């Protein structure tokens, strides 16, 4: 952290502190979500959310993988429409961290560690975690922590939130905040945590069942983590520290789930495919994993489509791309609407420079999923690699105005540069730097755009307004 803001840090830790939960029933819980919305205005909440994400990107912890992000966002949307605030604009993203954890940040920004995603064995289990974090937001648990934070600047608050919620590698910042708190304040935090965690379970299970997922997913995931915690020795999964699990809590989750009756689990093939994709991305020695995979599953890659999909990705990770295509094409032909197969096949075709085939596949996929960033980004990348910058520019420009994905703006800047559009080159790079937390570099790019000859009055006024806002933000950052 930039400064030891122990007071705010200790308040924020109230939601995620590592202490056991009280043994009270769901029905006895107070409804904590009523009055807290007065603490932060919607404008303050959104500004803090943007600053929070910039801090996380600057820490290089966000997994900027458009396919993973799109899956999480779609899954989250299925849940939020059945939450207590369906109109709230949630954002879901993956954190490149093998520790098992998830967290809710300001403005509905919910992060899931790759470790937790891989630990979940069904989509309902992952959905249960998301539903729990959604409840933290809809019940205003995080917002209440700002009652004592009104004198801190936006960048300071965002930095503290990022350090606490995503966690530091050694945990020293959080530990310092806790030891600085008095015994009375600490007890208040523990009580606050108990109530918030239990309420998030209660409301989360309701959301889970309402969205058509198995409400038993929450209890099953908690129970497995608790049983496996002994395998971690003195360092249990981060989730068990930030979301303490007791036998009583598991029992309450099971009781609550039982009240909804039997629920047929949804088809979670997309979840299992993405899980396989994440496994391949996290393998430190893909060559050895491929050898093991062939030993256990044979040269066909396995009996199930998930096994064969993972096998194809492993082949590609070992630069055996022609073999990977041979495995992926039958999967695609048997299930042509499955976007995971289309994107995997397109990526490998592009890798072996079969650009015509890859682009035809991307073009066809956009007919099924118009404007889908998951498709636009690899398609644009393929177009740039094959000297079709004008087509890539038009494709990216159409989605750039409503995209907060830094990769979109970086590719747009590249396409604009290759097609001799200096204003768009600099403004797109400016947005790329802004989204990644580099305010000074963003200003420099915008000033280069402002000095470009032949600007229209409209362009000049828009750029000047952006520079003014960025300079105001830079002033607050320099106060840290």
C-alpha positions in Angstrom: 0.0 0.0 0.0 1.1 3.6 -0.6 0.4 4.6 3.0 -0.6 2.8 6.2 -4.2 3.9 6.2 -5.0 1.5 9.0 -8.4 2.9 10.0 -10.0 2.4 6.6 -8.1 -0.9 6.1 -9.5 -2.3 9.3 -13.0 -1.3 8.4 -12.7 -2.9 5.0 -11.3 -6.1 6.5 -14.5 -6.3 8.5 -16.1 -7.9 5.5 -13.3 -10.4 4.8 -11.5 -11.0 8.1 -10.2 -14.5 9.0 -12.3 -15.4 11.9 -14.9 -18.1 12.6 -18.6 -17.3 12.1 -21.1 -17.2 14.9 -23.5 -20.2 15.1 -26.8 -18.5 14.4 -29.5 -19.5 12.0 -30.3 -17.8 8.7 -33.8 -16.8 9.9 -32.4 -14.9 12.8 -30.2 -12.7 10.6 -30.9 -9.0 10.5 -31.6 -7.4 7.1 -28.5 -5.3 6.7 -29.1 -4.1 3.2 -31.7 -1.4 3.7 -30.0 1.9 4.7 -26.4 1.5 3.5 -27.1 2.9 0.0 -27.0 6.4 1.4 -23.3 6.2 2.1 -22.0 6.3 -1.5 -23.9 8.1 -4.3 -24.1 6.2 -7.6 -21.6 8.6 -9.2 -19.1 8.1 -6.3 -19.6 4.3 -6.5 -18.9 4.3 -10.3 -15.9 6.5 -10.0 -14.4 4.3 -7.3 -15.1 1.2 -9.4 -13.2 2.6 -12.3 -10.3 3.7 -10.1 -10.3 0.2 -8.4 -10.0 -1.6 -11.7 -7.2 0.7 -12.8 -5.3 -0.2 -9.7 -5.8 -3.9 -10.3 -4.7 -3.7 -13.9 -1.6 -1.7 -12.9 -0.8 -4.6 -10.5 -0.9 -6.9 -13.5 -3.1 -9.4 -11.7 -6.2 -9.3 -14.0 -6.3 -12.1 -16.5 -6.9 -10.2 -19.7 -8.5 -13.1 -21.6 -11.5 -12.1 -23.5 -13.0 -15.6 -23.7 -12.8 -16.1 -19.9 -14.1 -12.7 -19.2 -17.1 -13.1 -21.5 -18.0 -16.4 -19.9 -17.9 -14.9 -16.4 -19.9 -11.9 -17.5 -22.6 -14.1 -19.1 -22.8 -16.3 -16.0 -22.9 -13.3 -13.7 -25.7 -11.8 -15.8 -27.8 -14.9 -15.4 -27.5 -14.5 -11.6 -27.9 -10.7 -11.3 -31.2 -10.6 -13.1 -32.5 -12.8 -10.2 -30.7 -10.8 -7.5 -32.2 -8.1 -5.2 -31.0 -5.4 -7.6 -31.3 -6.7 -11.1 -30.7 -3.3 -12.7 -27.3 -2.8 -11.1 -24.3 -2.8 -13.5 -22.1 -5.7 -12.4 -18.7 -6.4 -13.9 -17.1 -9.8 -13.5 -13.4 -10.6 -14.2 -10.7 -13.2 -13.7 -7.7 -12.7 -11.5 -4.5 -14.4 -12.5 -3.9 -16.0 -9.1 -3.8 -19.7 -8.3 -5.0 -19.1 -4.7 -8.6 -20.1 -4.2 -10.5 -16.9 -3.6 -13.1 -14.4 -4.9 -14.1 -10.9 -3.8 -16.6 -8.1 -4.4 -15.2 -4.6 -5.1 -16.9 -1.2 -5.6 -19.5 -0.6 -8.3 -20.3 -4.3 -8.5 -16.8 -5.4 -9.7 -16.5 -9.0 -8.8 -13.2 -10.8 -9.2 -12.6 -14.6 -9.3 -9.2 -16.1 -9.0 -8.2 -18.8 -11.5 -7.5 -21.0 -8.5 -11.1 -20.9 -7.4 -12.5 -21.4 -10.9 -10.4 -24.6 -11.2 -11.4 -25.7 -7.7 -15.1 -25.6 -8.6 -16.3 -28.9 -10.0 -19.6 -27.7 -11.5 -21.1 -24.5 -12.9 -23.5 -24.4 -10.0 -20.6 -24.3 -7.5 -19.0 -21.4 -9.4 -22.3 -19.7 -9.6 -22.8 -20.1 -5.9 -19.6 -18.2 -5.2 -20.7 -15.4 -7.7 -24.1 -15.3 -6.1 -22.5 -14.9 -2.7 -20.4 -12.0 -3.9 -23.3 -10.4 -5.7 -25.2 -10.4 -2.4 -22.3 -8.5 -0.8 -22.9 -5.8 -3.3 -26.7 -5.7 -3.3 -26.8 -5.7 0.5 -24.3 -2.8 0.5 -21.8 -4.6 2.7 -18.8 -2.9 1.1 -20.4 0.5 1.0 -20.8 0.5 4.8 -17.1 0.4 5.2 -16.8 4.0 3.9 -18.6 5.6 6.8 -15.2 6.5 8.2 -13.5 7.1 4.8 -15.0 10.3 3.6 -11.7 12.3 4.0 -9.6 10.0 1.8 -9.1 10.7 -1.9 -10.4 8.5 -4.7 -7.0 7.1 -5.7 -6.1 6.4 -2.0 -9.3 4.5 -1.4 -9.0 2.6 -4.6 -5.4 1.6 -3.8 -6.4 0.4 -0.4 -9.3 -1.6 -1.7 -7.1 -3.2 -4.3 -4.5 -4.2 -1.8 -7.0 -5.6 0.6 -9.5 -7.3 -1.6 -7.2 -8.9 -4.1 -4.7 -9.6 -1.3 -0.9 -9.0 -1.2 1.5 -11.8 -1.8 2.6 -11.9 1.9 -0.5 -10.5 3.5 1.6 -8.0 5.5 -0.6 -5.1 4.6 -3.7 -6.7 6.0 -1.9 -8.0 9.0 -0.6 -4.5 9.8 -4.1 -3.1 9.6 -5.4 -5.8 12.0 -2.7 -5.4 14.6 -3.2 -1.6 14.6 -6.9 -2.0 15.5 -7.9 -1.9 19.2 -9.5 -5.0 20.8 -12.9 -3.3 20.9 -12.7 -2.3 17.3 -11.6 -5.8 16.3 -14.5 -7.4 18.1 -16.9 -5.0 16.2 -15.3 -6.1 13.0 -15.8 -9.8 13.8 -19.5 -9.3 14.6 -19.9 -7.3 11.4 -18.2 -10.1 9.4 -20.4 -12.8 10.8 -23.6 -10.9 9.9 -22.4 -10.0 6.4 -21.1 -13.4 5.5 -24.3 -15.2 6.7 -26.6 -12.7 4.9 -24.6 -13.1 1.7 -25.1 -16.9 2.0 -28.8 -16.5 2.6 -29.4 -14.0 -0.2 -26.9 -15.7 -2.5 -28.7 -19.1 -2.3 -32.0 -17.4 -3.2 -30.4 -15.8 -6.2 -28.8 -19.2 -7.2 -32.1 -21.1 -7.1 -33.9 -18.3 -8.8 -31.5 -18.4 -11.8 -32.0 -22.1 -12.2 -28.8 -23.4 -10.7 -28.5 -26.1 -8.1 -28.8 -24.3 -4.7 -26.8 -27.1 -3.2 -23.8 -25.7 -5.0 -22.8 -23.4 -2.2 -22.9 -26.1 0.5 -21.0 -28.6 -1.7 -18.3 -26.1 -2.5 -17.8 -25.0 1.1 -17.8 -28.6 2.3 -15.2 -29.8 -0.2 -12.9 -26.8 0.6 -13.2 -27.5 4.3 -12.4 -31.2 3.9 -9.4 -30.5 1.7 -8.1 -27.7 3.9 -6.0 -30.1 5.9 -4.0 -30.8 2.7 -2.8 -27.2 2.7 -1.0 -27.3 6.1 -0.5 -23.9 7.7 -1.6 -22.1 4.5 -5.3 -23.0 3.8 -7.1 -21.7 0.7 -7.4 -17.9 0.7 -11.2 -18.4 0.4 -11.3 -20.0 3.8 -9.5 -17.0 5.3 -11.7 -14.3 3.7 -14.9 -16.4 3.8 -14.6 -18.5 7.0 -16.4 -21.8 6.7 -17.7 -23.8 9.7 -19.6 -27.0 10.0 -22.6 -24.9 11.1 -22.3 -22.7 8.1 -22.3 -25.7 5.7 -25.4 -27.1 7.5 -27.2 -23.9 7.2 -26.4 -23.7 3.5 -27.7 -27.2 3.0 -30.9 -26.5 5.0 -31.6 -23.3 3.0 -30.9 -25.2 -0.3 -33.3 -28.0 0.7 -36.2 -25.5 1.1 -36.1 -24.9 -2.7 -36.6 -28.6 -3.5 -34.9 -30.6 -6.3 -33.4 -28.5 -9.1 -32.1 -30.1 -12.3 -28.5 -28.9 -12.8 -28.1 -27.0 -16.0 -25.8 -28.1 -18.9 -22.4 -26.9 -17.9 -20.4 -27.9 -20.9 -19.2 -24.3 -21.5 -18.0 -24.2 -17.9 -16.1 -27.5 -18.2 -14.5 -26.4 -21.5 -13.4 -23.2 -20.1 -12.0 -25.0 -17.0 -10.0 -27.2 -19.4 -8.7 -24.1 -21.2 -7.6 -22.5 -18.0 -5.8 -25.6 -16.9 -3.8 -25.6 -20.1 -3.0 -21.9 -19.7 -1.7 -22.5 -16.1 0.4 -25.6 -16.8 4.1 -24.8 -16.2 5.3 -27.8 -18.2 2.8 -28.4 -21.0 5.2 -30.9 -22.7 5.1 -33.2 -19.6 1.4 -32.8 -19.2 0.8 -33.7 -22.9 2.9 -36.9 -22.3 0.9 -37.8 -19.2 -2.4 -37.0 -21.1 -1.5 -39.4 -23.9 -0.5 -42.1 -21.4 -3.8 -42.0 -19.6 -6.2 -41.1 -22.5 -4.4 -42.5 -25.6 -3.5 -40.7 -28.8 -7.2 -39.8 -29.5 -7.2 -37.5 -26.5 -9.9 -39.2 -24.5 -13.5 -40.4 -24.5 -15.3 -37.1 -23.7 -15.5 -33.8 -25.7 -13.9 -32.0 -22.7 -10.9 -34.3 -22.7 -10.4 -34.0 -26.5 -10.8 -30.2 -26.4 -8.1 -30.0 -23.6 -5.9 -32.4 -25.6 -6.1 -30.2 -28.7 -5.1 -27.1 -26.7 -2.2 -29.1 -25.2 -1.1 -30.1 -28.7 -1.2 -26.4 -29.7 0.7 -25.3 -26.6 3.4 -27.7 -27.7 3.4 -26.3 -31.2 1.8 -29.4 -32.7 -0.8 -27.3 -34.3 -1.7 -29.5 -37.3 -2.5 -32.4 -34.9 -4.5 -29.9 -32.8 -6.6 -28.9 -35.9 -7.2 -32.6 -36.6 -8.8 -32.9 -33.1 -10.7 -29.6 -33.1 -12.3 -29.9 -36.5 -14.5 -33.0 -35.6 -15.5 -31.3 -32.3 -16.6 -28.2 -34.3 -18.4 -30.1 -37.0 -20.4 -32.1 -34.4 -21.4 -28.9 -32.4 -21.1 -26.0 -34.8 -22.8 -23.4 -32.5 -20.3 -24.0 -29.6 -18.3 -20.8 -29.5 -15.4 -22.4 -27.6 -14.7 -24.8 -30.5 -15.0 -22.0 -33.0 -12.5 -19.8 -31.2 -10.0 -22.6 -30.4 -10.0 -23.7 -34.1 -9.7 -20.1 -35.4 -6.8 -19.5 -33.0 -4.9 -22.5 -34.2 -5.6 -21.8 -37.8 -4.3 -18.3 -37.3 -1.2 -19.7 -35.6 -0.3 -21.7 -38.7 -1.0 -18.7 -40.8 -4.1 -20.1 -42.5 -5.6 -16.7 -42.2 -8.3 -17.2 -44.9 -9.8 -20.1 -43.1 -9.5 -18.5 -39.7 -11.2 -15.3 -40.9 -14.0 -17.1 -42.6 -14.7 -18.9 -39.3 -14.6 -15.6 -37.4 -16.9 -13.9 -39.9 -19.4 -16.7 -39.7 -19.2 -16.7 -35.9 -20.0 -13.0 -35.8 -23.2 -13.8 -37.7 -24.2 -15.9 -34.8 -22.9 -13.5 -32.1 -23.0 -10.0 -33.6 -20.6 -7.5 -32.0 -19.2 -10.2 -29.6 -15.8 -9.0 -28.3 -14.8 -12.6 -27.8 -14.8 -12.9 -31.6 -13.9 -9.4 -32.7 -10.6 -9.3 -30.8 -9.1 -12.5 -32.4 -10.6 -11.6 -35.7 -9.1 -8.1 -35.7 -5.8 -9.6 -34.6 -5.9 -12.0 -37.6 -6.7 -9.1 -40.0 -3.8 -7.1 -38.7 -1.5 -10.0 -39.1 -2.6 -10.5 -42.7 -2.2 -6.8 -43.7 -6.0 -6.0 -43.6 -5.7 -3.0 -41.2 -8.6 -1.0 -42.7 -11.1 -3.9 -42.1 -9.7 -4.4 -38.6 -10.1 -0.7 -37.8 -13.8 -0.6 -38.8 -14.4 -3.8 -36.8 -12.7 -2.4 -33.7 -14.1 1.1 -33.9 -17.6 -0.2 -33.9 -17.2 -1.7 -30.4 -14.6 0.7 -28.9 -17.0 3.3 -27.7 -18.7 1.0 -25.2 -15.7 -1.2 -24.4 -13.6 -1.0 -21.2 -11.3 -3.8 -22.5 -7.7 -2.3 -22.8 -7.0 -4.9 -25.6 -9.7 -3.4 -27.8 -8.2 0.1 -27.6 -4.6 -1.1 -28.1 -5.6 -3.0 -31.2 -7.6 0.0 -32.4 -4.5 2.2 -32.0 -2.5 -0.3 -34.0 -5.1 -0.4 -36.8 -5.4 3.4 -36.8 -1.7 3.8 -37.1 -1.5 1.4 -40.0 -4.3 3.3 -41.8 -2.8 6.8 -41.2 -5.4 8.0 -38.6 -3.1 9.9 -36.1 -6.0 11.3 -34.0 -7.5 7.9 -33.5 -4.1 6.4 -32.9 -3.3 8.7 -30.0 -6.8 8.8 -28.5 -7.1 5.0 -28.5 -3.6 4.6 -26.9 -4.7 7.3 -24.4 -7.7 5.1 -23.4 -5.5 2.1 -23.2 -3.1 3.8 -20.8 -6.0 5.2 -18.8 -7.7 1.8 -18.3 -4.3 0.3 -17.2 -3.8 3.1 -14.6 -1.2 5.2 -16.3 -2.7 8.7 -16.2 0.3 10.7 -17.2 0.9 8.5 -20.3 -2.8 8.9 -21.2 -2.5 12.7 -21.0 0.6 12.6 -23.2 -1.3 10.6 -25.9 -4.3 12.9 -25.7 -2.0 16.0 -26.0 -0.5 14.5 -29.1 -3.9 14.0 -30.5 -4.8 17.6 -29.7 -1.8 18.9 -31.7 -2.8 17.0 -34.8 -3.5 19.2 -37.8 -7.0 19.4 -39.3 -9.0 18.6 -36.2 -12.7 19.4 -36.4 -14.2 21.6 -33.7 -16.0 18.6 -32.3 -12.9 16.5 -32.1 -10.9 19.4 -30.5 -13.6 20.0 -27.8 -13.9 16.3 -27.0 -10.1 15.8 -26.7 -9.7 19.0 -24.6 -12.5 17.9 -22.2 -10.8 14.5 -21.8 -7.4 16.1 -21.1 -9.0 18.3 -18.5 -10.6 15.3 -16.7 -7.4 13.4 -16.8 -5.3 16.3 -15.4 -7.8 16.7 -12.5 -7.3 13.0 -11.8 -3.5 13.3 -12.0 -3.6 16.1 -9.4 -5.4 13.8 -6.9 -2.9 11.0 -7.6 0.1 13.3 -7.0 -1.3 14.0 -3.5 -0.6 10.4 -2.5 
